[in-house]
Amino acid sequence: MRFRLKNYAHAKVFLYLIVYFIWFILLEQHNNRQFNMMYCKIDDYIPFLEVFVIPYILWFAYICVAVGYLLLFEIKDFYQCTAFLFAGMTICLIIYTVCPNAQALRVDSFPRNNLCTRLVKMFYTADTSTNVCPSIHVYNSIGAHIAVWRCKSLKKHPIIQYGSLILMILICLSTMFIKQHSFIDFICGIGLAVIMYVIIYKTKLFSKLK
């Protein structure tokens, strides 16, 4: 057991999640702040499509499976991926704290009554419409896909890599189609991902890792 624990000592980076969740929960509970509303004209042209709740839900499994694979088989990629995810998530929390934001795009009444609309309603009930920009859903999806795409051991499995690409795109779009995020949140999530990609993958921060 000691041998196995030593082999996966890099899993200690997950301790960051304790800080993240405490910080995020505190922000969610303090909803009496003055919020900047995220909205642009493009939002009016984005339809509500409840079927996109499926990729939205798959986000949770997508991140866990991608990071879990790297944890077990690709240590350098694991460190780069978690650095990308956790650094960006921290930046998002700082933005949510310093510049509180929210959105008012959620539908008041659903045009249809089916399993997907009921799932969307569940998310609306469980999740506030605050702390939305940049979208962590978008940012982390891009981060997970970058790691999958760059992973050497997965290059032998193009179906997995292209499947990851398709799922990443669907997840990012789902944030707008189920009205959890504005187009602004979507773009800011992409912008932050581009910046962090350059910092994490195009510098020598992890050059000594094998």
N, C-alpha and C positions, 0 to 999 in steps of 0.2 A: 504493500500500500504506500509506504514511504517513497519507493521508487517512482510509482505512478504520480504521486502528488508533486514530486520534484520535477518530473517531465512536463507538468502542466502548471508550473509556478507562474507562468505568464498570465494565467487566468485572474491573478490578483488585480488586474486593471479594472475588473468588473466592480471593485469596491467603489469606483466613481459613481456608480448608479445609485448608491445610497444618498450621496450628496445631491445628485440630479433630481431624484424623486422627491426628496424633502423640499428642495427649492421650488420645484414645479408645483407641488401640492400647495405650498404656501401662497404662490402666485394665484393659483386657481381659487383659493379661498378668499383672497382679498379682491373681490370683484366690485368694490365700491370706489375704485380709483377712477380718475378721469382718463378715458380711453380715446385713442385716435382710431377712428373708424376706417377700416380698409375697404376701399371701393373704387372701381373705375368703370367707365362706360362699357368696356368689354364684358364685364360681369353680366350685364343685361342680355347679352346675346348667347350666354352659355346656358343650355337647357338643364333642367333637373332630370337626371337619368338614374333612377334608383338601382339599376342593375350594376352600376359601378361601385356599389357598396361591397361587392364581392372582392375585387382587387384591393379595395380599401382595407378590408379585414385581413386579406392575405399578407398585407404589409408586416404584421406582427410575426408571422411564420417566416416570411422572406428574410427579415433581418436576423432572426434567431438561427435559421438554417445556414445562412451565409457566414455569419460570424462563428457559429459552432464548427463548421467545416474548417475554417482557417485556424481556429483554436487547436483542433486535433491534428491537422496535417501541414499547415504552412505558417510557421511562427512569425517570420518577417512580415508576410502579408497580413497576419492577424494584428500585429502591432501597428502597421500602417493604417489598416481599416479602422481599428478602434480609436487611433489618434484622430483620424478624419472625423469619425462619428462624434466622439466625445468633445473634441475641440469645437466643432460646429454647434453641438447641442448647448455647450456652455455659452458660446457667443449669442445664441438665440435667447437663452435665459437672461443674459445681461440686457439684451435689447428689450425683452418683455418687461424687465424691471425698470429700466431707465426710461423707456418709451412705451408705456402700456398700450396695447392695441387690441382691437376686437373687430368683428364683422357682424352685419345684420342681414345676411343673404339667405338664411335658412327659410325654407318654404313653411308657410303657416298651415296650409292644408295640403295633404298629398293627393295628387291627381288620380292615383290608383291605390288599391288595397291588396297588397300581396306580401310575400315573405320579405322581399327586398325593402319595401317601404317600412315594414315593421322593424327591420334591422336598422334602417336609417333613424327611425324614431328612437330606437334604443340608444344610439350614439348621441342623438340630440339631447336626450335626458341625462346621460352619464357624463357627457363632455360639455363644458361651457364653450361659448363662442368667443372666448378671450384668448390672448397669447397665441396669435395665429401667424404673425409675420416676423421673420420668414417661416415658411412651413417646414416643420421638422419631418413631417411625413415625406415631403418632396426631397428634402436634403438627405435624409438617411437612405432613402431608396436609391438615390444616385450614388451615394457612398458605398452601399452594398454592391451595386452593379459594377462600379469601378473595380472593386476588390475581386469580384468573380471574373471579370473580363481580363484582369492582369494576372490572375493566378496561373502559374505555369502548369500545375497538375490538371487544371480544368481546360487547358487549351486543347487537350486530346478529346474533349467532349464538347464540340461546338453546339450541340443541341441544348446543353445546359446553359452555355453562355448566351446563345441567342434567345433561349427561353427566359433567361434573366433580363435581357434587354427588353423584351416584350412586356414582361411583368412590371418592370420598372416604369415603363411608359404608361401602362394602364393605371398603376398606383398613383403616379403623379397627376394624371388626368382626373382620377377619381376624386381627388380632393376638391376639385371645382364642380364636377358633375353632381355630387351629392351635397353641394353647397356648404362644405366645411371650411372652405378657404376661398379667398378672392384671387383673381388673376394676379394681383400684386403680390400676394403671399407666394404664389407659384413661381413667379419670376425672381423674387428675392431669394427663394430657396435654391433656385438654379444658380443665381449669381454668387451666393455664398459657397456653393459647391465648387464652382469654377475657381474661386480664390483659394479655397482649402486644397483643391487638387494640386494647384501649382506649389503650394507650401509643403504639402506632405509628400507628393510624388516627384516633384521636379527639383527638389533641393537635396542636399546630402544628409538630411536629418537621420535617415535610417541606413546610410551607406555601410555601416559597420556590421549590420545584422545580416545573417545568412538565411 
